[in-house]
Amino acid sequence: MAGDLRPTMRDPVAFEGFYRRHVEQVSRFVARRVPVPHLVDDLTTEVFMAAIDAAGTYRADRGSEVAWLYGIARNVVASEHRRAARELDKSEREAGRRHLDADDIARLEVRIDAERAAGAMLSAIAGLPKALRAVAELVDIDGLPVADAAAALRIRVGTARVRLHRAHRLLRTGPSEELAMEGTS
C-alpha cells in the first residue's frame, strides 16, 4: 500500500533515513512548546517512538509525513504538559531522565533561543479558542501548509482555512470586536 510507513519503521536503515529527514523539524516543533533542553530531547524521542507504534495510521493521501509527525508531537507535548501539571515535585520529574552532556545542553539551548522569536506569536495565539489556536500554531508558528495542518489535526482543509482566517481576524482586531462581528453575521 502506497504511503504505508510500517516497512520503514521495521527496517533500521530505512528508519534511520526517516528519522534524519524529520528530526530537526520535530525537535524545533517541541522546542517552541517546551523550554527545558532535557525535555525537548526526551519528547522528540517519544514522538519517534510513538510514530513507530502508529506507523499503520499514516495515510499519504491525508498529508505529508511531517504533518503526521506534528500531529503525534502535539499529542506527546500535550501529554507531557498534563503530566507536569499533576507532578509538582521536581525530583520526581527529573527521575528517569537521560543525562545530557554539556554539548547536548548547549545545542538544545541554542535551538530554544532560536525559537524564542516565536514566543511573542505563541503568547498572542495562546489567547485564542483551542480550535483556532491549534491551526494557527501549525500554520503560523510551525510553517505547515494549511492542508498539512488540517491533516495533522484530522479536520477538513476548508475547516482549517476558516479557523485560520478567524484566528488571524481575532489576532488583528481583538476578541471583543470579533464577538461583536460574529453577533451581526
Backbone as ProteinMPNN parsed JSONL, in Angstrom:
{"seq_chain_A": "MAGDLRPTMRDPVAFEGFYRRHVEQVSRFVARRVPVPHLVDDLTTEVFMAAIDAAGTYRADRGSEVAWLYGIARNVVASEHRRAARELDKSEREAGRRHLDADDIARLEVRIDAERAAGAMLSAIAGLPKALRAVAELVDIDGLPVADAAAALRIRVGTARVRLHRAHRLLRTGPSEELAMEGTS", "coords_chain_A": {"N_chain_A": [[0.846, -1.171, 0.0], [0.636, 2.196, -0.912], [2.327, 4.779, 0.774], [2.434, 3.511, 3.187], [3.942, 3.317, 6.219], [4.833, 1.29, 7.808], [6.744, -0.73, 6.878], [9.038, 0.91, 6.723], [9.415, 1.643, 9.381], [10.068, -0.765, 10.488], [12.481, -1.492, 9.377], [15.748, -0.971, 10.175], [17.66, 0.633, 8.748], [16.094, 2.065, 6.911], [14.429, 3.37, 8.736], [16.309, 4.972, 10.053], [16.939, 6.786, 8.004], [14.417, 8.024, 7.682], [14.146, 9.146, 10.233], [16.367, 10.934, 10.279], [15.588, 12.687, 8.228], [13.466, 14.032, 9.386], [13.927, 14.758, 12.079], [14.999, 17.278, 12.885], [12.922, 19.121, 12.275], [10.865, 18.14, 13.914], [12.075, 18.387, 16.414], [12.396, 21.182, 16.557], [9.696, 21.915, 16.574], [8.907, 20.858, 19.06], [10.657, 22.284, 20.738], [9.646, 24.857, 20.549], [7.512, 24.718, 22.191], [8.253, 23.71, 24.623], [10.394, 24.698, 27.1], [12.632, 23.468, 28.274], [15.741, 21.994, 27.93], [16.401, 19.201, 28.386], [13.897, 18.048, 28.325], [12.992, 18.691, 25.757], [14.65, 17.079, 24.208], [13.938, 14.513, 25.204], [11.151, 14.419, 24.621], [11.157, 14.675, 21.861], [12.325, 12.268, 21.168], [10.31, 10.594, 22.176], [8.26, 11.209, 20.388], [9.146, 9.998, 18.008], [9.241, 7.358, 18.861], [6.538, 6.911, 19.345], [5.664, 7.239, 16.751], [6.676, 4.977, 15.539], [5.075, 3.02, 16.727], [2.613, 3.861, 15.741], [2.727, 3.644, 13.011], [1.089, 2.334, 11.16], [-1.092, 3.977, 10.962], [-0.567, 6.098, 9.339], [-1.439, 7.955, 6.49], [-0.768, 8.741, 3.316], [-2.395, 10.153, 1.584], [-3.691, 11.928, 3.184], [-1.961, 13.811, 4.097], [1.39, 15.151, 4.552], [4.383, 13.401, 5.686], [5.593, 14.935, 7.663], [3.459, 16.488, 8.618], [1.925, 14.48, 9.758], [3.719, 13.6, 11.737], [3.815, 15.972, 13.267], [1.227, 15.975, 14.241], [1.378, 13.766, 15.95], [3.382, 14.753, 17.628], [2.072, 16.943, 18.8], [0.264, 15.584, 20.43], [2.046, 14.211, 22.107], [3.407, 16.347, 23.378], [1.224, 17.627, 24.615], [0.43, 15.616, 26.339], [2.669, 15.52, 27.976], [2.521, 18.057, 29.16], [0.186, 17.737, 30.655], [1.042, 15.725, 32.376], [3.102, 17.047, 33.752], [1.654, 18.997, 35.049], [0.313, 17.509, 36.928], [2.361, 16.526, 38.409], [4.255, 17.912, 40.691], [6.591, 17.836, 42.163], [9.938, 18.425, 41.745], [12.115, 16.643, 41.851], [10.943, 14.2, 41.314], [10.131, 14.683, 38.71], [12.562, 14.816, 37.421], [13.557, 12.265, 37.725], [14.52, 9.378, 36.053], [15.246, 10.648, 33.724], [17.331, 10.943, 30.937], [20.746, 11.661, 31.18], [22.193, 14.535, 29.904], [25.084, 15.597, 28.125], [27.36, 18.416, 28.326], [27.621, 19.473, 25.734], [25.264, 18.57, 24.485], [23.326, 19.961, 25.965], [24.076, 22.615, 25.427], [23.618, 22.696, 22.659], [20.831, 22.284, 22.567], [19.989, 24.512, 24.04], [20.743, 26.568, 22.32], [19.001, 26.023, 20.21], [16.521, 26.423, 21.512], [16.766, 29.156, 22.141], [16.844, 30.172, 19.545], [14.271, 29.659, 18.757], [12.867, 31.352, 20.345], [11.925, 33.69, 19.24], [9.514, 33.034, 18.191], [8.028, 33.076, 20.415], [6.591, 35.443, 21.152], [4.557, 35.443, 19.268], [3.398, 32.992, 19.891], [2.451, 33.624, 22.433], [0.466, 35.5, 21.845], [-1.21, 33.896, 20.292], [-1.941, 32.055, 22.178], [-4.124, 33.03, 23.547], [-6.274, 32.512, 21.962], [-9.305, 30.695, 21.08], [-9.318, 27.132, 21.538], [-9.572, 25.458, 19.141], [-9.056, 27.28, 17.066], [-6.56, 28.15, 17.83], [-4.976, 25.837, 17.553], [-4.796, 25.428, 14.748], [-3.628, 27.875, 13.963], [-1.154, 27.755, 15.297], [0.12, 25.57, 13.994], [0.239, 26.47, 11.325], [1.151, 29.222, 11.345], [3.236, 29.306, 13.232], [4.677, 26.867, 13.033], [4.938, 26.629, 10.339], [3.596, 24.955, 8.557], [1.849, 24.027, 5.563], [-1.61, 24.875, 4.981], [-3.132, 22.634, 4.258], [-1.597, 20.501, 5.244], [-1.615, 21.117, 7.957], [-4.319, 20.749, 8.447], [-4.441, 18.001, 8.006], [-2.802, 17.108, 10.126], [-4.387, 17.821, 12.265], [-6.586, 16.362, 11.79], [-8.841, 17.361, 10.413], [-11.041, 18.853, 7.932], [-9.679, 20.519, 5.037], [-10.946, 22.894, 4.271], [-12.228, 23.579, 6.66], [-9.977, 24.057, 8.237], [-8.935, 26.316, 6.921], [-10.956, 28.213, 7.386], [-10.876, 28.366, 10.183], [-8.262, 29.33, 10.507], [-8.466, 31.828, 9.256], [-10.319, 33.067, 10.965], [-8.801, 33.041, 13.314], [-6.683, 34.747, 12.597], [-8.131, 37.109, 12.201], [-9.074, 37.561, 14.796], [-6.623, 37.954, 16.094], [-5.807, 40.323, 14.917], [-7.915, 42.153, 15.445], [-8.808, 41.791, 18.032], [-10.511, 40.106, 20.744], [-13.044, 41.205, 21.606], [-14.066, 42.767, 19.482], [-14.273, 40.792, 17.534], [-16.215, 39.1, 18.604], [-18.39, 40.846, 18.572], [-18.64, 41.204, 15.822], [-19.292, 38.625, 14.992], [-21.759, 38.391, 16.184], [-23.339, 39.906, 14.563], [-23.414, 38.564, 12.184]], "CA_chain_A": [[0.0, 0.0, 0.0], [1.418, 3.418, -1.007], [2.232, 5.599, 1.965], [2.48, 2.688, 4.392], [5.229, 3.508, 6.882], [5.221, 0.138, 8.635], [8.042, -1.312, 6.476], [10.098, 1.866, 7.071], [9.631, 1.61, 10.822], [10.632, -2.077, 10.861], [13.819, -1.609, 8.79], [16.603, 0.007, 10.865], [18.294, 1.571, 7.816], [15.031, 2.947, 6.409], [14.002, 4.216, 9.842], [17.336, 5.985, 10.275], [16.733, 7.818, 6.986], [13.178, 8.726, 8.056], [14.474, 9.934, 11.423], [17.265, 12.03, 9.898], [14.831, 13.639, 7.405], [12.438, 14.75, 10.129], [14.24, 15.025, 13.483], [15.18, 18.713, 13.14], [11.611, 19.766, 12.284], [10.138, 17.711, 15.114], [12.749, 18.98, 17.567], [12.029, 22.606, 16.591], [8.293, 21.957, 16.982], [8.874, 20.62, 20.508], [11.385, 23.369, 21.407], [8.775, 26.037, 20.606], [6.463, 24.495, 23.179], [8.846, 23.226, 25.875], [11.639, 25.454, 27.25], [13.647, 22.737, 29.037], [16.504, 21.188, 26.965], [16.258, 17.755, 28.599], [12.545, 17.674, 27.937], [12.933, 18.761, 24.298], [15.307, 15.857, 23.721], [13.123, 13.353, 25.57], [9.871, 14.419, 23.909], [11.445, 14.397, 20.453], [12.494, 10.814, 21.112], [8.98, 9.998, 22.361], [7.493, 11.382, 19.143], [9.551, 8.961, 17.06], [8.818, 6.065, 19.397], [5.095, 6.835, 19.086], [5.5, 7.074, 15.3], [6.913, 3.557, 15.243], [3.865, 2.3, 17.13], [1.44, 4.314, 14.98], [3.062, 3.663, 11.579], [-0.043, 1.857, 10.364], [-2.139, 5.003, 10.85], [-0.177, 7.132, 8.367], [-2.057, 7.886, 5.162], [-0.161, 9.772, 2.475], [-3.437, 10.96, 0.951], [-4.225, 12.888, 4.166], [-0.955, 14.827, 4.41], [2.801, 14.765, 4.497], [4.94, 12.72, 6.862], [5.829, 15.954, 8.692], [2.163, 16.817, 9.224], [1.579, 13.326, 10.597], [4.595, 13.664, 12.908], [3.377, 17.093, 14.086], [0.041, 15.515, 14.96], [1.878, 12.931, 17.044], [4.117, 15.624, 18.546], [1.079, 17.704, 19.577], [-0.245, 14.687, 21.469], [3.127, 13.937, 23.061], [3.628, 17.557, 24.171], [0.041, 17.818, 25.476], [0.507, 14.601, 27.385], [3.714, 15.954, 28.906], [2.0, 19.189, 29.942], [-0.747, 17.184, 31.648], [1.842, 15.005, 33.361], [3.824, 18.025, 34.564], [0.68, 19.675, 35.902], [-0.01, 16.596, 38.04], [3.567, 16.174, 39.161], [4.9, 19.167, 41.063], [7.883, 17.61, 42.803], [10.988, 18.449, 40.729], [12.957, 15.442, 41.885], [10.208, 13.15, 40.611], [10.158, 14.987, 37.273], [13.9, 14.551, 36.91], [13.851, 10.833, 37.802], [14.36, 8.644, 34.803], [15.693, 11.435, 32.576], [18.674, 10.654, 30.427], [21.649, 12.774, 31.437], [22.782, 15.121, 28.714], [26.379, 16.21, 28.388], [27.37, 19.873, 28.14], [27.387, 19.776, 24.321], [23.833, 18.369, 24.222], [22.591, 21.07, 26.577], [24.39, 23.827, 24.664], [22.919, 22.594, 21.369], [19.405, 22.48, 22.796], [19.778, 25.9, 24.451], [20.812, 27.371, 21.094], [17.742, 25.788, 19.494], [15.446, 27.09, 22.259], [16.939, 30.593, 21.928], [16.464, 30.47, 18.161], [12.82, 29.571, 18.648], [12.268, 32.338, 21.234], [11.235, 34.696, 18.429], [8.128, 32.577, 18.042], [7.38, 33.209, 21.713], [5.594, 36.526, 21.157], [3.402, 34.991, 18.495], [2.742, 31.95, 20.681], [1.712, 34.276, 23.515], [-0.757, 36.066, 21.26], [-2.048, 32.78, 19.856], [-2.401, 31.321, 23.369], [-5.419, 33.556, 23.969], [-7.326, 32.106, 21.021], [-10.013, 29.443, 21.398], [-8.483, 25.95, 21.281], [-9.599, 25.0, 17.744], [-8.378, 28.286, 16.254], [-5.161, 28.152, 18.253], [-4.27, 24.673, 17.007], [-4.495, 25.677, 13.331], [-2.695, 28.999, 13.881], [0.175, 27.292, 15.702], [0.715, 24.729, 12.965], [0.493, 27.229, 10.096], [1.92, 30.447, 11.557], [4.446, 29.073, 14.028], [5.444, 25.726, 12.543], [5.161, 26.775, 8.907], [2.948, 23.938, 7.731], [0.769, 24.468, 4.681], [-2.925, 24.673, 5.599], [-3.561, 21.246, 4.023], [-0.877, 19.628, 6.18], [-2.137, 21.405, 9.297], [-5.614, 20.068, 8.518], [-4.169, 16.569, 8.167], [-2.286, 16.875, 11.478], [-5.494, 17.988, 13.208], [-7.654, 15.468, 11.337], [-10.016, 18.131, 10.023], [-11.052, 19.167, 6.506], [-8.87, 21.672, 4.658], [-11.824, 24.06, 4.34], [-12.4, 23.907, 8.078], [-8.713, 24.647, 8.692], [-8.837, 27.664, 6.353], [-11.896, 29.077, 8.096], [-10.343, 28.58, 11.531], [-7.081, 30.184, 10.397], [-8.956, 33.174, 8.963], [-10.891, 33.602, 12.217], [-7.691, 33.279, 14.249], [-5.987, 35.96, 12.157], [-9.004, 38.246, 12.457], [-9.031, 37.785, 16.244], [-5.314, 38.491, 16.463], [-5.752, 41.709, 14.443], [-8.948, 43.035, 15.981], [-9.057, 41.552, 19.455], [-11.68, 39.248, 20.946], [-14.333, 41.883, 21.761], [-14.562, 43.128, 18.154], [-14.634, 39.549, 16.83], [-17.504, 38.629, 19.124], [-19.404, 41.759, 18.075], [-18.805, 40.932, 14.388], [-19.998, 37.352, 14.829], [-23.124, 38.591, 16.613], [-24.088, 40.52, 13.474], [-23.455, 37.716, 10.987]], "C_chain_A": [[0.9, 1.246, 0.0], [1.232, 4.232, 0.268], [2.253, 4.811, 3.261], [3.871, 2.814, 5.002], [5.675, 2.304, 7.704], [6.53, -0.494, 8.182], [9.221, -0.397, 6.845], [10.429, 1.764, 8.556], [10.238, 0.285, 11.288], [12.074, -2.249, 10.386], [14.729, -0.551, 9.417], [17.241, 1.036, 9.926], [17.258, 2.566, 7.289], [14.552, 3.885, 7.511], [15.021, 5.311, 10.116], [17.193, 7.119, 9.259], [15.513, 8.666, 7.295], [13.46, 9.664, 9.229], [15.321, 11.149, 11.049], [16.544, 13.099, 9.064], [13.95, 14.546, 8.261], [12.82, 15.196, 11.54], [14.388, 16.517, 13.771], [13.833, 19.431, 13.214], [10.832, 19.41, 13.547], [10.758, 18.343, 16.352], [12.43, 20.469, 17.68], [10.587, 22.78, 17.056], [8.202, 21.826, 18.508], [9.536, 21.78, 21.249], [10.552, 24.645, 21.498], [7.751, 25.92, 21.721], [6.981, 24.085, 24.55], [10.207, 23.9, 26.05], [12.782, 24.732, 27.976], [14.407, 21.79, 28.093], [16.348, 19.674, 27.131], [14.907, 17.264, 28.081], [12.382, 17.713, 26.421], [13.507, 17.476, 23.704], [14.444, 14.626, 23.992], [11.832, 13.285, 24.758], [10.064, 14.176, 22.416], [11.617, 12.894, 20.263], [11.143, 10.114, 21.244], [8.132, 10.1, 21.099], [7.856, 10.264, 18.161], [9.206, 7.559, 17.556], [7.317, 5.852, 19.142], [4.836, 6.629, 17.595], [5.73, 5.618, 14.891], [5.652, 2.754, 15.558], [2.667, 2.626, 16.247], [1.664, 4.281, 13.47], [1.898, 3.236, 10.689], [-1.141, 2.891, 10.189], [-1.805, 6.079, 9.831], [-0.859, 6.877, 7.031], [-1.532, 9.052, 4.345], [-1.21, 10.674, 1.839], [-4.021, 12.002, 1.906], [-3.209, 13.956, 4.54], [0.447, 14.254, 4.389], [3.219, 14.012, 5.766], [5.147, 13.72, 7.998], [4.52, 16.32, 9.389], [1.732, 15.708, 10.179], [2.419, 13.341, 11.882], [4.213, 14.829, 13.827], [2.114, 16.729, 14.863], [0.429, 14.651, 16.158], [2.565, 13.806, 18.09], [3.158, 16.459, 19.401], [0.553, 16.849, 20.726], [0.813, 14.42, 22.538], [3.359, 15.15, 23.963], [2.445, 17.799, 25.116], [0.051, 16.83, 26.631], [1.553, 14.993, 28.433], [3.234, 17.121, 29.756], [1.023, 18.7, 31.012], [0.021, 16.472, 32.758], [2.541, 15.99, 34.299], [2.875, 18.759, 35.507], [0.32, 18.817, 37.115], [1.184, 16.397, 38.96], [4.375, 17.418, 39.491], [6.304, 18.977, 41.628], [8.99, 17.483, 41.747], [11.832, 17.179, 40.726], [12.263, 14.274, 41.194], [10.22, 13.394, 39.112], [11.507, 14.643, 36.664], [14.246, 13.061, 36.921], [13.603, 10.186, 36.447], [14.778, 9.421, 33.566], [17.111, 11.019, 32.203], [19.545, 11.876, 30.681], [22.268, 13.244, 30.128], [24.142, 15.699, 29.072], [26.298, 17.699, 28.039], [27.102, 20.254, 26.686], [25.912, 19.612, 23.953], [23.024, 19.549, 24.751], [22.831, 22.36, 25.801], [23.641, 23.834, 23.331], [21.43, 22.864, 21.537], [19.095, 23.902, 23.255], [19.827, 26.836, 23.255], [19.508, 27.233, 20.32], [16.577, 26.505, 20.184], [15.542, 28.598, 22.062], [16.517, 30.993, 20.521], [14.951, 30.473, 17.994], [12.108, 30.597, 19.527], [11.498, 33.413, 20.468], [9.776, 34.314, 18.236], [7.347, 32.762, 19.336], [6.306, 34.28, 21.756], [4.348, 36.101, 20.408], [2.661, 33.901, 19.26], [1.933, 32.553, 21.818], [0.405, 34.854, 23.006], [-1.731, 34.954, 20.892], [-2.632, 32.034, 21.047], [-3.769, 31.792, 23.846], [-6.57, 33.175, 23.061], [-8.073, 30.881, 21.539], [-9.195, 28.254, 20.88], [-8.432, 25.546, 19.807], [-8.88, 25.981, 16.833], [-6.887, 28.294, 16.553], [-4.383, 27.007, 17.612], [-3.881, 24.902, 15.548], [-3.462, 26.787, 13.21], [-1.28, 28.582, 14.282], [0.849, 26.514, 14.577], [1.074, 25.518, 11.709], [1.454, 28.388, 10.358], [3.223, 30.237, 12.317], [5.308, 27.984, 13.406], [5.635, 25.734, 11.039], [4.554, 25.7, 8.03], [1.987, 24.597, 6.751], [-0.571, 24.132, 5.344], [-3.38, 23.221, 5.429], [-2.869, 20.282, 4.989], [-1.335, 19.862, 7.618], [-3.477, 20.703, 9.485], [-5.406, 18.568, 8.73], [-3.686, 16.26, 9.581], [-3.403, 16.942, 12.514], [-6.673, 17.08, 12.892], [-8.97, 16.22, 11.119], [-9.938, 18.39, 8.528], [-10.241, 20.432, 6.246], [-9.706, 22.955, 4.737], [-12.047, 24.52, 5.764], [-11.138, 24.579, 8.617], [-8.569, 26.076, 8.177], [-9.742, 28.646, 7.097], [-11.354, 29.39, 9.495], [-9.133, 29.508, 11.51], [-7.497, 31.628, 10.132], [-9.52, 33.819, 10.235], [-9.8, 33.913, 13.23], [-6.961, 34.566, 13.878], [-6.825, 37.206, 12.432], [-9.004, 38.578, 13.955], [-7.714, 38.409, 16.675], [-5.176, 39.955, 16.033], [-6.693, 42.621, 15.218], [-9.158, 42.9, 17.477], [-10.368, 40.814, 19.635], [-13.003, 39.996, 21.021], [-14.906, 42.278, 20.412], [-15.006, 41.893, 17.38], [-15.998, 39.066, 17.292], [-18.629, 39.528, 18.63], [-19.691, 41.492, 16.598], [-19.577, 39.644, 14.186], [-21.451, 37.478, 15.249], [-23.982, 39.204, 15.519], [-24.192, 39.634, 12.255], [-24.376, 36.558, 11.115]], "O_chain_A": [[1.818, 1.346, 0.813], [0.119, 4.359, 0.778], [2.104, 5.394, 4.335], [4.864, 2.457, 4.369], [6.783, 2.301, 8.242], [7.375, -0.778, 9.03], [10.282, -0.883, 7.236], [11.599, 1.795, 8.937], [10.848, 0.219, 12.355], [12.81, -3.068, 10.936], [14.508, 0.643, 9.216], [17.347, 2.207, 10.291], [17.519, 3.767, 7.23], [14.295, 5.062, 7.257], [14.647, 6.454, 10.381], [17.315, 8.29, 9.62], [15.564, 9.891, 7.186], [13.06, 10.828, 9.216], [15.017, 12.268, 11.461], [16.854, 14.285, 9.181], [13.712, 15.7, 7.901], [12.072, 15.965, 12.144], [13.935, 16.978, 14.819], [13.615, 20.252, 14.105], [10.216, 20.274, 14.17], [10.038, 18.789, 17.246], [12.215, 20.969, 18.784], [10.287, 23.683, 17.838], [7.499, 22.598, 19.162], [9.03, 22.216, 22.283], [10.731, 25.434, 22.426], [7.182, 26.925, 22.149], [6.237, 24.11, 25.529], [11.095, 23.693, 25.223], [13.807, 25.351, 28.26], [13.804, 20.885, 27.516], [16.183, 18.95, 26.149], [14.807, 16.196, 27.477], [11.703, 16.857, 25.854], [12.916, 16.87, 22.811], [14.247, 13.794, 23.107], [11.461, 12.22, 24.264], [9.226, 13.54, 21.777], [11.106, 12.322, 19.299], [10.858, 9.16, 20.52], [7.375, 9.184, 20.779], [6.973, 9.657, 17.554], [8.912, 6.673, 16.754], [6.887, 4.759, 18.773], [3.899, 5.927, 17.218], [5.054, 5.1, 14.002], [5.218, 1.919, 14.765], [1.805, 1.776, 16.026], [0.862, 4.839, 12.721], [1.753, 3.739, 9.575], [-2.031, 2.711, 9.359], [-2.664, 6.892, 9.489], [-0.863, 5.761, 6.51], [-1.816, 10.211, 4.646], [-0.937, 11.846, 1.581], [-4.774, 12.875, 1.473], [-3.554, 14.915, 5.231], [0.656, 13.051, 4.231], [2.504, 13.995, 6.768], [4.908, 13.396, 9.161], [4.48, 16.445, 10.613], [1.236, 15.976, 11.274], [1.897, 13.122, 12.975], [4.28, 14.688, 15.048], [1.954, 17.133, 16.014], [-0.13, 14.794, 17.245], [2.359, 13.627, 19.29], [3.402, 16.66, 20.591], [0.414, 17.325, 21.853], [0.509, 14.404, 23.73], [3.493, 15.002, 25.178], [2.643, 18.137, 26.283], [-0.281, 17.179, 27.763], [1.337, 14.815, 29.632], [3.515, 17.168, 30.954], [1.034, 19.191, 32.141], [-0.311, 16.602, 33.936], [2.563, 15.78, 35.511], [3.248, 19.102, 36.629], [0.056, 19.34, 38.198], [1.025, 16.13, 40.152], [5.108, 17.921, 38.64], [7.12, 19.897, 41.564], [8.982, 16.546, 40.949], [12.217, 16.703, 39.657], [12.92, 13.45, 40.559], [10.305, 12.451, 38.325], [11.578, 14.221, 35.51], [15.144, 12.637, 36.193], [12.589, 10.436, 35.795], [14.675, 8.899, 32.456], [17.96, 10.78, 33.062], [19.124, 13.003, 30.424], [22.795, 12.449, 29.35], [24.339, 16.221, 30.169], [25.286, 18.171, 27.52], [26.428, 21.25, 26.426], [25.368, 20.418, 23.197], [22.145, 20.068, 24.064], [21.893, 23.114, 25.546], [23.097, 24.861, 22.926], [20.834, 23.59, 20.741], [18.05, 24.447, 22.9], [19.051, 27.787, 23.176], [18.971, 28.225, 19.828], [15.744, 27.122, 19.52], [14.527, 29.258, 21.841], [15.898, 32.04, 20.33], [14.418, 31.216, 17.17], [10.884, 30.712, 19.47], [10.535, 33.979, 20.984], [8.908, 35.18, 18.129], [6.125, 32.616, 19.346], [5.234, 34.067, 22.324], [3.226, 36.358, 20.845], [1.431, 33.884, 19.279], [0.852, 32.06, 22.14], [-0.636, 34.72, 23.648], [-2.93, 35.057, 21.15], [-3.706, 31.442, 20.939], [-4.497, 31.031, 24.483], [-7.724, 33.483, 23.36], [-7.538, 30.118, 22.343], [-8.469, 28.375, 19.893], [-7.345, 25.314, 19.277], [-8.166, 25.565, 15.92], [-6.058, 28.427, 15.652], [-3.247, 27.197, 17.177], [-2.754, 24.6, 15.154], [-2.513, 26.661, 12.437], [-0.31, 29.019, 13.662], [2.008, 26.765, 14.246], [2.108, 25.258, 11.093], [2.463, 28.522, 9.665], [4.208, 30.929, 12.06], [6.52, 28.147, 13.265], [6.41, 24.936, 10.511], [4.953, 25.545, 6.876], [1.375, 25.616, 7.073], [-0.654, 23.218, 6.165], [-3.951, 22.641, 6.352], [-3.497, 19.35, 5.491], [-1.433, 18.92, 8.404], [-3.745, 20.133, 10.543], [-6.103, 17.943, 9.529], [-4.105, 15.268, 10.177], [-3.381, 16.223, 13.512], [-7.647, 17.036, 13.643], [-10.04, 15.799, 11.559], [-8.893, 18.174, 7.914], [-10.127, 21.302, 7.109], [-9.226, 23.982, 5.216], [-12.053, 25.719, 6.042], [-11.219, 25.554, 9.364], [-8.13, 26.957, 8.916], [-9.339, 29.77, 7.398], [-11.374, 30.54, 9.932], [-8.986, 30.368, 12.379], [-6.937, 32.552, 10.722], [-9.229, 34.977, 10.535], [-9.862, 34.927, 13.926], [-6.655, 35.381, 14.748], [-6.295, 38.237, 12.845], [-8.94, 39.749, 14.332], [-7.694, 39.296, 17.529], [-4.505, 40.738, 16.706], [-6.318, 43.728, 15.603], [-9.646, 43.832, 18.116], [-11.244, 40.885, 18.774], [-14.012, 39.476, 20.544], [-16.111, 42.146, 20.2], [-15.999, 41.936, 16.654], [-16.835, 38.67, 16.481], [-19.709, 39.038, 18.3], [-20.843, 41.545, 16.167], [-20.432, 39.569, 13.303], [-22.303, 36.754, 14.733], [-25.203, 39.054, 15.528], [-24.988, 39.922, 11.362], [-24.505, 35.766, 10.182]]}, "name": "protein", "num_of_chains": 1, "seq": "MAGDLRPTMRDPVAFEGFYRRHVEQVSRFVARRVPVPHLVDDLTTEVFMAAIDAAGTYRADRGSEVAWLYGIARNVVASEHRRAARELDKSEREAGRRHLDADDIARLEVRIDAERAAGAMLSAIAGLPKALRAVAELVDIDGLPVADAAAALRIRVGTARVRLHRAHRLLRTGPSEELAMEGTS"}
